[in-house]
Amino acid sequence: MTSTVEITGHSQREAWVAKTMPPIEEVRPGMWSIPVPMPQSPLRYTLVYALVLPDGIALIDTGLDTDESWRALVDGIHATGHDIDDIRYVAITHLHPDHFGLVPRLLELTDFTLAMHSNDAKFMRFRNDDEIEREQNWATEQLARLGAPTDIPETGMRSFTRLPDGRTVDVELDDQQPLNLPGWNVRALWTPGHTPGHLCFLDEDAGTVFTGDHLLPRISPNVSTTIFQPGDPLDAYLVSLAHTEQLPDVEALPSHEYRFRGLAERVTALLAHHEERFDEITAAVAADPEITAWEIARSVSWSRPFDDLLLPLRRMATRETHAHLTVLKVRGILTHDDGIPQRWSVATPAPA
């Protein structure tokens, strides 16, 4: 899905098309973009940002916890003229391993203020095997309700063990809260949906907004029902998009792909995309009443054929489909029974 946006990260765009890593760039004086690889991911890299402070640097996100990613982050920090022990502050956009994954490794070498939204911070703690097992059981039960195969265990939860035992997030940021970084006018914007505590970071003086995964120039971020947000995350995302549309027309610095301008145009395109998806899902249910979420996910369009996706991605697509189904149920368009798996049908209109 594309929209009418102005590409400003031309070197990043060229690298994206060539399927190579983009360069380390100083996008504003003292503001650096550092690509950190995501091995075996179609996204290929996370863009970590470094802001130079009077006594060191601040980072926005850190990248995935792999040796290749670590080397790229260290090299990127060196390119700014700093070293690991110069890190004073790390702000995390959201609760996904390609964004906070290297935090524990950094904490082994240096200390810094760690900041993120409270809705994600509550999950960034050490969890023992019993807690992880309960989370895996919840995920398996959810898959059964969605009609997805459960014969292969859900193993992704173990990677969500966050911080060393006893360590917590230092600053729990709220909407519109300043980060108080000397030399910068950065404030947090709460944009839930992709995760319950997703944050963007706006610096109007620099004319930039770090959009994390909330706004990407080319693709729509995954918004799914999970143990971390079991309610109605897509509704939260759509509301967040509407709020984002009101931001000043600054340059967007996303976590993936490339920099761009045209926030309002991008929001309009994303809202239209989700309405099209609602229509596609409703049509699938109307054509096959008593269909499961897994079967709906197989019948709607994706960037690649559903059956060609690896199982974790098929499960992600099914949970994303369920997030759309949840909105359609709230709107009174679709309904489901209480069985396992749940089966969906078009809601019967109330008598006039």
Salt bridges, closest charged atoms under 4 A:
GLU25 OE2 - ARG259 NH1 3.24
ASP55 OD2 - ARG88 NE 3.58
ASP61 OD2 - HIS99 ND1 2.86
ASP65 OD1 - ARG105 NH2 2.89
ASP67 OD1 - ARG105 NH1 3.22
ASP83 OD1 - HIS78 NE2 3.19
ASP98 OD2 - HIS99 NE2 3.08
ASP98 OD2 - HIS256 NE2 3.28
ASP111 OD1 - ARG167 NH1 3.17
ASP129 OD1 - ARG158 NH1 3.21
GLU131 OE2 - ARG125 NH1 3.21
GLU135 OE2 - ARG127 NE 2.64
GLU154 OE2 - ARG315 NH1 3.80
GLU154 OE1 - ARG319 NH2 2.75
ASP170 OD2 - ARG167 NH2 2.63
ASP174 OD1 - HIS117 NE2 3.98
GLU204 OE2 - ARG187 NH1 2.98
ASP213 OD2 - HIS94 NE2 3.25
ASP213 OD2 - HIS99 NE2 3.29
ASP213 OD2 - HIS194 NE2 3.08
ASP213 OD1 - HIS256 NE2 3.16
GLU251 OE1 - ARG28 NH1 2.88
GLU251 OE2 - ARG259 NE 3.15
GLU257 OE2 - ARG218 NE 2.96
GLU275 OE2 - ARG331 NH2 3.10
GLU280 OE1 - ARG277 NH1 2.86
ASP307 OD2 - ARG298 NH2 2.87
